[in-house]
Amino acid sequence: MEDNLDYTSSIPSVNDYLGSGNYPKPQKQRYNPFILLAPGLLELFFSKGKTFFVLQPYDRGPAHPTRSILITPYAEREEAQKHFDAIPEISQREILDANSPGDRERLYTYAGQLEGTAAYVPILKEKVAKEPPLLKQRVRRYLQQQKKGAIRSVELIQMTVVYGQLMIEIHLPKEVLSVSLGEIENVDDANQWKTLLPGVSDGELPF
């Protein structure tokens, strides 16, 4: 079940925040389209009434911190609880309430990028959500493997977020497939996303 949140458009001023460039940038590593949490972004969440946050481990951050975490904002406790309940396999998860002084202090600590921890929020940069870079190549390989080469056209590929997990929606002429990004990545383990570089042409693809 999706959380049905549009993390970019749900906070009108977040695009201005992203456009300013005044936020921490992750180092290049395993493909990661999310942005790092920062005090200014945290305060934007508060100003929009988003005071409940689900914290969970995140495996796409840089290698050098002790750990990376993902912090997802919600306006309602019930929505945060749905997210929490939807990922029972993740034991290291919790709900933080910014109305609690202790939790609020922790959030600001994470927003300050505490040494040894990289804290991300599931906000997809607009162009990434609309056209994930070079994902067509991986999707093609995935479809060839799963559909035995029967697929001739793909109408749309979109990256979405479902309870902290990156998902790829593949819009085919007669169906829509929803596949985890990790599953598509695993189709070609040898390359390990090394082809995800700007400027590489996908003109030879049939879609």
N, C-alpha and C positions, 0 to 999 in steps of 0.2 A: 504493500500500500504506500502510495506517495504521500509526502507531507504537504504537497500542493502549495508550496511557497515559491514565489518568484523572488529570489534573494536580491536581484538587482533593482527591479521596479518597485518592490514593496517599500523601499526607503528612497523617496524621491531625490534626496540630496546625495545619495551614495555615488551617483555617476559623476557629480562635481568633485566629490572626494577622490574618486579614482583618477579623474582627469587632472587633478592638481599634481599628482605624482608624489605627494607628501605622505607616503606610507612606506613601511619597510618592504624591500624587495627580496624574495627568496633567491638563493643561489640555484644555479642550474643543477638538476639532479633528475630522478625519476619524474616522469611527466606529472605536473602538478598545476592545475589551473586556478587554484584558490589563492586568496591574498592573506597576508599576515594581519592579525589583529593588532590594532594600535589604539592608544587612548582616544584620539579624535573619532575613530570609527565606533568605539564603545559608547561614547557620549551621543553619537548619532542614534544608536540603537535605543538608548535611554530616552532620547527626545521623541522617539516614535512609539514609546510605550512598550518597547521590547525589554522586559526586565527578567525574563526566565531564560536560562541557557543550559543546553545539554552539552556536557563535556564528554568526549570519548577519544580513544587513541586514534592517531592518524598515521598511516604508513607511507605517505608520499612527501613528507618533509625532507629537509636536508639530512645528510648522514652524520654530521658532526655533533648535533645536540644529543643529550642523553635520551630525549624523547620528543615526539611531535604530537600535538593534540589538536582536535577540531572542536570548536565551540559554536554551537548553532543557537541563534536567538529566536525567542518566541514572545508574543504579547500575552498569551494566556498559559496559565499553569497546566491546563488540561492538554494543550497541544504539546507542550514539553514532555508531559507524562506519556503521551502516545508515542512520541519518538523514543523515549526511554524504554517503554515496554516492547517496542518493535525490534529491539536489538538485544534480546536476552543472552545471546551468545557472547556478548562483550561484557565481561565482568567489571572491567575498569571504566565504568560510566557513571555519571552522576548528574543531578540537576542542581544548578546554582541559582539562587534567588537574589537579585540585586537589591531587593528591599531589606535583605539581611546584611548588617554592617560587615560581618565576617566574609560572606560570599562576595559582597561588592569589593572589598579590599583584595580578595583573591583575583577577581576579574581584572582589576587594574594592574595587579602584579603580572598576570598573563599578558595583558595588553602592552606592558613594558618589555615584553620578550625576555623574561627571566633567563639568566645564563643557564644553559643546559636544557632549555625547553623552547620549542618553536610552536606558537599558538596561531592557528589558522581559523578563518571563518569561511563557510561554504558559499562565497559570493563568486560566481563565474563572471569574468570579464565579458562584456557584451559580445564581442566578436568571437570569443572562444565558444560561448554557448550556441551561437548561430552557425559557426563553421569551424569545428575542432580541427586544428592544423594537421593536415596529411592523414586524418583518420580514415579517409576513403580507402587507402591502400590496405589498412588492417581490416576494415569492414569487408572489403572484397575477399580477402583471404578467409575471413571467418565464414562468409556466405558460401564460398567454394567448398569449404570443409563441411559445413552443416547442411547445406542445400544441394551438395554434389554438383555445383556449377549451374544449377537450374535458373538462378536469378540473373536476369539480363539488365535490369534497371533498378536504380534506387532513387526515389523521389526527394528524400530529405534525410539528413543525418543530424541529430541534435544531441548535445550533452545535457543531462539533467542531474539533479541531486535528489536522492531518496534516502531520507534518514541518515545523512552523512556519507552515503555511498555514491560514487560517481557511476552513473548509468548512461548508456548510449541507446537512444531511440533510433531505430532504422525503419524509415517509412518506405514500404514496398507498395507496388500497385494494388495488392489485395490484402495486405496485412501490415501491422506495425509490430516490430520486434523490440523488446526491451532487454538489453544485455548489459551486464556489468562491464565496466571498462577493463577490469582485470582479466575477465574471460577473453575479451578481444585481444588484449596484449599477449596473452599466453598462446595465441595461435602461432606466433612466430617468436619463440623465446630467444633464438639466436641473435636477433637484432636488438632486442631489449630497447625498443623505441629510439635507436640511434638515427633512424630516418626522420625523426621529428625535428627537422631543421628548416628554418625559413628559406623560401625560394626554390625548394625542390619541386619539380613539376609533377603533376599527376595527370597530365594530358593524355596519357596512354590508357587511362581507365575507361571502362565502358559506361560509366555514369558520372 
